[in-house]
Amino acid sequence: MSEKTLVEPDGDREPATEPTPLGRRGRCPRCGSRSVAEILFGLPEWSEELEDKLDSGRLVLGGCCVTGSDPDRHCNACDHRWRSRRSAPARLDGS
């Protein structure tokens, strides 16, 4: 089953203030939505796993130019992008 909900209906809109652990996407600091995707930079090899994550809103493509200070989170509700306080880049294998 894939997630298709892009906006959380819970109405709770307090932005997250703690670092987001690897594997958890957290909340948008602008609108508070929990519908947050990781941003993957570079040129990924296309796969069913990549397509599933893109279709479900868990992952968005950030482009091929990597600067080292790129955002790593994308809000599906308001399109805000930001850098979380985690250091590991998004990976398709979930590690």
CNS distance restraints for C-alpha pairs under 8 A (distance, minus, plus):
assign (resid   2 and name CA) (resid  52 and name CA) 7.22 0.50 0.50
assign (resid   2 and name CA) (resid  56 and name CA) 5.87 0.50 0.50
assign (resid   3 and name CA) (resid  56 and name CA) 4.99 0.50 0.50
assign (resid   3 and name CA) (resid  57 and name CA) 7.57 0.50 0.50
assign (resid   4 and name CA) (resid  55 and name CA) 7.68 0.50 0.50
assign (resid   4 and name CA) (resid  56 and name CA) 5.33 0.50 0.50
assign (resid   4 and name CA) (resid  57 and name CA) 7.32 0.50 0.50
assign (resid   5 and name CA) (resid  35 and name CA) 7.76 0.50 0.50
assign (resid   5 and name CA) (resid  56 and name CA) 7.77 0.50 0.50
assign (resid   6 and name CA) (resid  35 and name CA) 5.57 0.50 0.50
assign (resid   6 and name CA) (resid  57 and name CA) 6.70 0.50 0.50
assign (resid   6 and name CA) (resid  76 and name CA) 5.92 0.50 0.50
assign (resid   6 and name CA) (resid  77 and name CA) 6.52 0.50 0.50
assign (resid   7 and name CA) (resid  33 and name CA) 6.61 0.50 0.50
assign (resid   7 and name CA) (resid  34 and name CA) 7.29 0.50 0.50
assign (resid   7 and name CA) (resid  35 and name CA) 5.48 0.50 0.50
assign (resid   7 and name CA) (resid  76 and name CA) 7.06 0.50 0.50
assign (resid   7 and name CA) (resid  77 and name CA) 5.63 0.50 0.50
assign (resid   8 and name CA) (resid  33 and name CA) 6.16 0.50 0.50
assign (resid   8 and name CA) (resid  34 and name CA) 5.98 0.50 0.50
assign (resid   8 and name CA) (resid  35 and name CA) 6.12 0.50 0.50
assign (resid  12 and name CA) (resid  32 and name CA) 7.27 0.50 0.50
assign (resid  12 and name CA) (resid  33 and name CA) 7.84 0.50 0.50
assign (resid  13 and name CA) (resid  31 and name CA) 6.41 0.50 0.50
assign (resid  13 and name CA) (resid  32 and name CA) 4.13 0.50 0.50
assign (resid  13 and name CA) (resid  33 and name CA) 6.17 0.50 0.50
assign (resid  14 and name CA) (resid  32 and name CA) 5.29 0.50 0.50
assign (resid  15 and name CA) (resid  27 and name CA) 5.87 0.50 0.50
assign (resid  15 and name CA) (resid  28 and name CA) 6.06 0.50 0.50
assign (resid  15 and name CA) (resid  29 and name CA) 4.68 0.50 0.50
assign (resid  15 and name CA) (resid  30 and name CA) 7.05 0.50 0.50
assign (resid  15 and name CA) (resid  31 and name CA) 7.16 0.50 0.50
assign (resid  15 and name CA) (resid  32 and name CA) 4.62 0.50 0.50
assign (resid  15 and name CA) (resid  33 and name CA) 7.96 0.50 0.50
assign (resid  16 and name CA) (resid  26 and name CA) 6.62 0.50 0.50
assign (resid  16 and name CA) (resid  27 and name CA) 5.53 0.50 0.50
assign (resid  16 and name CA) (resid  28 and name CA) 7.23 0.50 0.50
assign (resid  16 and name CA) (resid  29 and name CA) 6.40 0.50 0.50
assign (resid  16 and name CA) (resid  32 and name CA) 7.46 0.50 0.50
assign (resid  19 and name CA) (resid  84 and name CA) 6.86 0.50 0.50
assign (resid  19 and name CA) (resid  85 and name CA) 5.38 0.50 0.50
assign (resid  19 and name CA) (resid  86 and name CA) 6.82 0.50 0.50
assign (resid  20 and name CA) (resid  24 and name CA) 6.17 0.50 0.50
assign (resid  20 and name CA) (resid  25 and name CA) 6.49 0.50 0.50
assign (resid  20 and name CA) (resid  26 and name CA) 5.79 0.50 0.50
assign (resid  20 and name CA) (resid  84 and name CA) 6.64 0.50 0.50
assign (resid  20 and name CA) (resid  85 and name CA) 6.70 0.50 0.50
assign (resid  20 and name CA) (resid  86 and name CA) 6.56 0.50 0.50
assign (resid  21 and name CA) (resid  25 and name CA) 7.78 0.50 0.50
assign (resid  21 and name CA) (resid  86 and name CA) 6.83 0.50 0.50
assign (resid  22 and name CA) (resid  86 and name CA) 6.82 0.50 0.50
assign (resid  22 and name CA) (resid  88 and name CA) 7.53 0.50 0.50
assign (resid  22 and name CA) (resid  95 and name CA) 7.96 0.50 0.50
assign (resid  23 and name CA) (resid  94 and name CA) 6.83 0.50 0.50
assign (resid  23 and name CA) (resid  95 and name CA) 7.64 0.50 0.50
assign (resid  25 and name CA) (resid  34 and name CA) 7.76 0.50 0.50
assign (resid  25 and name CA) (resid  36 and name CA) 5.76 0.50 0.50
assign (resid  25 and name CA) (resid  37 and name CA) 6.47 0.50 0.50
assign (resid  25 and name CA) (resid  38 and name CA) 6.75 0.50 0.50
assign (resid  25 and name CA) (resid  73 and name CA) 7.32 0.50 0.50
assign (resid  26 and name CA) (resid  34 and name CA) 6.22 0.50 0.50
assign (resid  26 and name CA) (resid  36 and name CA) 6.78 0.50 0.50
assign (resid  27 and name CA) (resid  32 and name CA) 5.33 0.50 0.50
assign (resid  27 and name CA) (resid  33 and name CA) 5.43 0.50 0.50
assign (resid  27 and name CA) (resid  34 and name CA) 4.56 0.50 0.50
assign (resid  27 and name CA) (resid  35 and name CA) 7.20 0.50 0.50
assign (resid  27 and name CA) (resid  36 and name CA) 6.42 0.50 0.50
assign (resid  28 and name CA) (resid  32 and name CA) 4.59 0.50 0.50
assign (resid  28 and name CA) (resid  33 and name CA) 5.33 0.50 0.50
assign (resid  28 and name CA) (resid  34 and name CA) 6.57 0.50 0.50
assign (resid  28 and name CA) (resid  35 and name CA) 7.84 0.50 0.50
assign (resid  28 and name CA) (resid  36 and name CA) 6.69 0.50 0.50
assign (resid  28 and name CA) (resid  74 and name CA) 7.88 0.50 0.50
assign (resid  28 and name CA) (resid  75 and name CA) 5.86 0.50 0.50
assign (resid  28 and name CA) (resid  80 and name CA) 7.51 0.50 0.50
assign (resid  30 and name CA) (resid  80 and name CA) 7.06 0.50 0.50
assign (resid  31 and name CA) (resid  77 and name CA) 7.91 0.50 0.50
assign (resid  31 and name CA) (resid  78 and name CA) 6.99 0.50 0.50
assign (resid  33 and name CA) (resid  75 and name CA) 7.20 0.50 0.50
assign (resid  33 and name CA) (resid  77 and name CA) 6.63 0.50 0.50
assign (resid  34 and name CA) (resid  75 and name CA) 8.00 0.50 0.50
assign (resid  35 and name CA) (resid  57 and name CA) 7.59 0.50 0.50
assign (resid  35 and name CA) (resid  75 and name CA) 6.16 0.50 0.50
assign (resid  35 and name CA) (resid  76 and name CA) 5.61 0.50 0.50
assign (resid  35 and name CA) (resid  77 and name CA) 6.60 0.50 0.50
assign (resid  36 and name CA) (resid  57 and name CA) 7.48 0.50 0.50
assign (resid  36 and name CA) (resid  58 and name CA) 6.75 0.50 0.50
assign (resid  36 and name CA) (resid  73 and name CA) 6.59 0.50 0.50
assign (resid  36 and name CA) (resid  74 and name CA) 5.62 0.50 0.50
assign (resid  36 and name CA) (resid  75 and name CA) 4.58 0.50 0.50
assign (resid  36 and name CA) (resid  76 and name CA) 5.80 0.50 0.50
assign (resid  37 and name CA) (resid  57 and name CA) 5.89 0.50 0.50
assign (resid  37 and name CA) (resid  58 and name CA) 4.32 0.50 0.50
assign (resid  37 and name CA) (resid  59 and name CA) 4.70 0.50 0.50
assign (resid  37 and name CA) (resid  60 and name CA) 6.32 0.50 0.50
assign (resid  37 and name CA) (resid  73 and name CA) 5.68 0.50 0.50
assign (resid  37 and name CA) (resid  74 and name CA) 5.10 0.50 0.50
assign (resid  37 and name CA) (resid  75 and name CA) 6.34 0.50 0.50
assign (resid  37 and name CA) (resid  76 and name CA) 6.93 0.50 0.50
assign (resid  38 and name CA) (resid  58 and name CA) 6.24 0.50 0.50
assign (resid  38 and name CA) (resid  59 and name CA) 4.80 0.50 0.50
assign (resid  38 and name CA) (resid  60 and name CA) 6.32 0.50 0.50
assign (resid  38 and name CA) (resid  72 and name CA) 5.68 0.50 0.50
assign (resid  38 and name CA) (resid  73 and name CA) 4.70 0.50 0.50
assign (resid  38 and name CA) (resid  74 and name CA) 6.24 0.50 0.50
assign (resid  38 and name CA) (resid  90 and name CA) 6.39 0.50 0.50
assign (resid  39 and name CA) (resid  59 and name CA) 5.78 0.50 0.50
assign (resid  39 and name CA) (resid  60 and name CA) 4.96 0.50 0.50
assign (resid  39 and name CA) (resid  61 and name CA) 5.65 0.50 0.50
assign (resid  39 and name CA) (resid  62 and name CA) 5.55 0.50 0.50
assign (resid  39 and name CA) (resid  71 and name CA) 7.22 0.50 0.50
assign (resid  39 and name CA) (resid  72 and name CA) 4.83 0.50 0.50
assign (resid  39 and name CA) (resid  73 and name CA) 5.50 0.50 0.50
assign (resid  39 and name CA) (resid  74 and name CA) 6.46 0.50 0.50
assign (resid  39 and name CA) (resid  90 and name CA) 6.62 0.50 0.50
assign (resid  40 and name CA) (resid  59 and name CA) 6.92 0.50 0.50
assign (resid  40 and name CA) (resid  60 and name CA) 6.23 0.50 0.50
assign (resid  40 and name CA) (resid  61 and name CA) 4.99 0.50 0.50
assign (resid  40 and name CA) (resid  62 and name CA) 5.47 0.50 0.50
assign (resid  40 and name CA) (resid  63 and name CA) 7.70 0.50 0.50
assign (resid  40 and name CA) (resid  72 and name CA) 7.35 0.50 0.50
assign (resid  40 and name CA) (resid  89 and name CA) 7.51 0.50 0.50
assign (resid  40 and name CA) (resid  90 and name CA) 5.54 0.50 0.50
assign (resid  40 and name CA) (resid  91 and name CA) 7.31 0.50 0.50
assign (resid  41 and name CA) (resid  61 and name CA) 6.10 0.50 0.50
assign (resid  41 and name CA) (resid  62 and name CA) 4.72 0.50 0.50
assign (resid  41 and name CA) (resid  63 and name CA) 5.24 0.50 0.50
assign (resid  41 and name CA) (resid  64 and name CA) 5.66 0.50 0.50
assign (resid  41 and name CA) (resid  65 and name CA) 7.15 0.50 0.50
assign (resid  41 and name CA) (resid  66 and name CA) 6.48 0.50 0.50
assign (resid  42 and name CA) (resid  62 and name CA) 7.47 0.50 0.50
assign (resid  42 and name CA) (resid  63 and name CA) 5.92 0.50 0.50
assign (resid  42 and name CA) (resid  64 and name CA) 4.06 0.50 0.50
assign (resid  42 and name CA) (resid  65 and name CA) 6.59 0.50 0.50
assign (resid  42 and name CA) (resid  66 and name CA) 6.92 0.50 0.50
assign (resid  43 and name CA) (resid  63 and name CA) 7.44 0.50 0.50
assign (resid  43 and name CA) (resid  64 and name CA) 5.77 0.50 0.50
assign (resid  46 and name CA) (resid  50 and name CA) 6.27 0.50 0.50
assign (resid  46 and name CA) (resid  51 and name CA) 7.34 0.50 0.50
assign (resid  47 and name CA) (resid  51 and name CA) 6.24 0.50 0.50
assign (resid  48 and name CA) (resid  52 and name CA) 6.01 0.50 0.50
assign (resid  49 and name CA) (resid  53 and name CA) 6.27 0.50 0.50
assign (resid  49 and name CA) (resid  92 and name CA) 7.41 0.50 0.50
assign (resid  50 and name CA) (resid  54 and name CA) 6.17 0.50 0.50
assign (resid  50 and name CA) (resid  92 and name CA) 6.80 0.50 0.50
assign (resid  51 and name CA) (resid  55 and name CA) 5.99 0.50 0.50
assign (resid  52 and name CA) (resid  56 and name CA) 6.04 0.50 0.50
assign (resid  53 and name CA) (resid  57 and name CA) 6.26 0.50 0.50
assign (resid  53 and name CA) (resid  58 and name CA) 5.16 0.50 0.50
assign (resid  53 and name CA) (resid  59 and name CA) 5.33 0.50 0.50
assign (resid  54 and name CA) (resid  58 and name CA) 6.21 0.50 0.50
assign (resid  54 and name CA) (resid  59 and name CA) 4.99 0.50 0.50
assign (resid  54 and name CA) (resid  60 and name CA) 5.86 0.50 0.50
assign (resid  57 and name CA) (resid  76 and name CA) 6.98 0.50 0.50
assign (resid  60 and name CA) (resid  74 and name CA) 7.35 0.50 0.50
assign (resid  66 and name CA) (resid  70 and name CA) 6.84 0.50 0.50
assign (resid  69 and name CA) (resid  83 and name CA) 7.71 0.50 0.50
assign (resid  70 and name CA) (resid  82 and name CA) 7.99 0.50 0.50
assign (resid  70 and name CA) (resid  83 and name CA) 6.72 0.50 0.50
assign (resid  71 and name CA) (resid  81 and name CA) 5.92 0.50 0.50
assign (resid  71 and name CA) (resid  82 and name CA) 4.56 0.50 0.50
assign (resid  71 and name CA) (resid  83 and name CA) 4.06 0.50 0.50
assign (resid  71 and name CA) (resid  84 and name CA) 7.38 0.50 0.50
assign (resid  72 and name CA) (resid  81 and name CA) 7.37 0.50 0.50
assign (resid  72 and name CA) (resid  82 and name CA) 6.28 0.50 0.50
assign (resid  72 and name CA) (resid  83 and name CA) 5.03 0.50 0.50
assign (resid  72 and name CA) (resid  84 and name CA) 6.41 0.50 0.50
assign (resid  72 and name CA) (resid  89 and name CA) 7.36 0.50 0.50
assign (resid  72 and name CA) (resid  90 and name CA) 7.48 0.50 0.50
assign (resid  73 and name CA) (resid  81 and name CA) 5.61 0.50 0.50
assign (resid  73 and name CA) (resid  82 and name CA) 5.48 0.50 0.50
assign (resid  73 and name CA) (resid  83 and name CA) 6.14 0.50 0.50
assign (resid  73 and name CA) (resid  84 and name CA) 6.75 0.50 0.50
assign (resid  74 and name CA) (resid  79 and name CA) 6.21 0.50 0.50
assign (resid  74 and name CA) (resid  80 and name CA) 5.84 0.50 0.50
assign (resid  74 and name CA) (resid  81 and name CA) 4.52 0.50 0.50
assign (resid  74 and name CA) (resid  82 and name CA) 6.78 0.50 0.50
assign (resid  75 and name CA) (resid  79 and name CA) 4.92 0.50 0.50
assign (resid  75 and name CA) (resid  80 and name CA) 5.27 0.50 0.50
assign (resid  75 and name CA) (resid  81 and name CA) 6.43 0.50 0.50
assign (resid  76 and name CA) (resid  80 and name CA) 7.95 0.50 0.50
assign (resid  90 and name CA) (resid  94 and name CA) 7.76 0.50 0.50
assign (resid  91 and name CA) (resid  95 and name CA) 6.47 0.50 0.50
